[in-house]
Amino acid sequence: MQRRGKRLSEYLNESLNALNTEYLSRGEQYVYSQKELAVFANVSRETIRKHQGELDEAISTLSLKKYSLDKDSHAANLKVKISKLENDLTRTIMSYEALRVQYLHVISVIVKESLDISKFIRRDMAGVVECPICNPMPEVRLLAMDP
């Protein structure tokens, strides 16, 4: 169904509200972009440009920022991207540290609950110099093998 006139204006305002709500549900702030709104509302960018005056009123009502391409806004957009990346990095580091703590806890529980292998090894000599597992000596015998 083709929308024209007032119905098209209402549809664009509803689409703008829906897009803003979608971003808010993800915990992000929506920055108005003609291209993104055109894709979301399934209309051409030319249609968005024709109704930009009405959309500007809705943008100011919703207190949205507008994406623009002058030098200052480009720097501001880059600063926003940097802050988002820093937040992502902070979240990733926190996640890594939490996983590291859990890993260390699991390893410590495994070590505490594992069998003490020294109970299975009998040493005839008090001063064994070499490792009985890596380089077995005749003095080190497993208890299970003792007659």
C-alpha positions as CSV (number, residue, x, y, z in Angstrom):
1,M,0.0,0.0,0.0
2,Q,1.4,3.4,-0.9
3,R,1.3,6.1,1.6
4,R,1.0,9.8,0.7
5,G,0.5,13.1,2.3
6,K,-0.5,13.0,6.0
7,R,-0.5,9.2,6.2
8,L,3.1,9.2,5.0
9,S,4.1,11.8,7.5
10,E,2.5,9.8,10.3
11,Y,4.2,6.6,9.1
12,L,7.6,8.3,9.1
13,N,7.1,9.7,12.6
14,E,5.9,6.2,13.8
15,S,9.0,4.7,12.2
16,L,11.3,7.2,13.8
17,N,9.7,6.5,17.2
18,A,10.0,2.7,16.6
19,L,13.6,3.0,15.6
20,N,14.3,5.1,18.7
21,T,12.5,2.6,20.9
22,E,14.5,-0.3,19.4
23,Y,17.8,1.5,20.2
24,L,16.6,2.3,23.7
25,S,15.7,-1.4,24.3
26,R,19.3,-2.3,23.4
27,G,20.6,0.3,25.8
28,E,21.9,2.6,23.2
29,Q,21.1,6.1,22.2
30,Y,19.7,6.6,18.7
31,V,21.5,9.1,16.5
32,Y,19.2,10.2,13.6
33,S,20.4,9.2,10.2
34,Q,18.4,9.7,7.0
35,K,19.9,6.6,5.5
36,E,19.1,4.3,8.5
37,L,15.5,5.7,8.8
38,A,14.9,5.2,5.0
39,V,16.0,1.6,5.3
40,F,14.0,1.0,8.5
41,A,10.8,2.6,7.1
42,N,11.3,1.0,3.6
43,V,11.1,4.3,1.8
44,S,13.6,6.2,-0.4
45,R,16.0,8.8,1.0
46,E,14.4,11.3,-1.3
47,T,11.1,10.8,0.5
48,I,12.9,11.3,3.8
49,R,14.5,14.6,2.5
50,K,11.0,15.8,1.3
51,H,9.6,15.3,4.8
52,Q,12.7,16.4,6.7
53,G,11.0,19.5,8.2
54,E,8.4,17.4,9.9
55,L,11.0,14.9,11.0
56,D,13.1,17.6,12.5
57,E,10.2,18.5,14.8
58,A,9.9,14.9,15.9
59,I,13.7,14.7,16.3
60,S,13.6,17.7,18.6
61,T,10.6,16.4,20.5
62,L,12.5,13.1,21.1
63,S,15.7,15.0,21.9
64,L,17.7,12.9,19.4
65,K,21.1,13.8,18.0
66,K,21.5,14.1,14.3
67,Y,24.3,12.4,12.4
68,S,26.0,15.0,10.1
69,L,29.2,15.1,8.2
70,D,30.8,18.5,8.9
71,K,34.3,18.5,10.5
72,D,33.1,19.1,14.1
73,S,30.4,16.4,14.0
74,H,32.9,14.0,12.4
75,A,35.3,14.5,15.3
76,A,32.4,14.1,17.7
77,N,31.2,10.9,16.0
78,L,34.8,9.5,16.2
79,K,34.9,10.4,19.9
80,V,31.6,8.6,20.5
81,K,33.0,5.5,18.6
82,I,36.2,5.7,20.8
83,S,34.2,5.8,24.0
84,K,32.1,2.8,22.8
85,L,35.2,0.9,22.0
86,E,36.7,1.7,25.4
87,N,33.5,0.5,27.0
88,D,33.6,-2.7,25.0
89,L,37.3,-3.1,26.0
90,T,36.5,-2.6,29.7
91,R,33.6,-5.1,29.5
92,T,35.9,-7.6,27.8
93,I,38.7,-7.2,30.3
94,M,36.2,-7.6,33.2
95,S,34.8,-10.7,31.6
96,Y,38.3,-12.1,31.1
97,E,39.2,-11.4,34.7
98,A,36.0,-13.1,36.0
99,L,36.7,-16.1,33.8
100,R,40.3,-16.2,35.1
101,V,39.1,-16.1,38.7
102,Q,36.7,-19.0,38.0
103,Y,39.4,-21.0,36.3
104,L,41.8,-20.6,39.2
105,H,39.0,-21.6,41.6
106,V,38.2,-24.7,39.5
107,I,41.9,-25.6,39.5
108,S,42.3,-25.1,43.2
109,V,39.2,-27.3,43.9
110,I,40.6,-30.0,41.6
111,V,44.0,-29.9,43.4
112,K,42.3,-30.0,46.9
113,E,40.0,-32.9,45.9
114,S,42.6,-34.9,44.0
115,L,44.4,-38.0,45.4
116,D,47.7,-37.6,47.1
117,I,50.0,-39.6,44.9
118,S,52.7,-39.8,47.6
119,K,50.5,-42.4,49.4
120,F,51.1,-44.8,46.5
121,I,54.9,-44.3,46.4
122,R,57.2,-45.9,49.0
123,R,60.7,-44.5,49.3
124,D,63.3,-46.9,50.7
125,M,66.0,-44.1,50.7
126,A,65.4,-40.8,52.4
127,G,67.5,-38.8,50.0
128,V,66.1,-39.5,46.6
129,V,67.5,-37.0,44.2
130,E,65.6,-37.6,41.0
131,C,61.9,-37.6,40.2
132,P,60.4,-41.1,40.5
133,I,58.0,-40.4,37.7
134,C,60.3,-38.8,35.2
135,N,63.4,-40.9,36.0
136,P,62.4,-44.0,38.1
137,M,65.1,-45.3,40.3
138,P,65.1,-48.9,41.6
139,E,64.6,-47.7,45.2
140,V,61.1,-46.2,44.3
141,R,58.4,-48.8,43.9
142,L,54.7,-48.6,43.7
143,L,52.9,-50.1,46.7
144,A,50.5,-51.9,44.5
145,M,53.5,-53.8,43.0
146,D,55.0,-54.8,46.3
147,P,54.6,-58.5,47.1
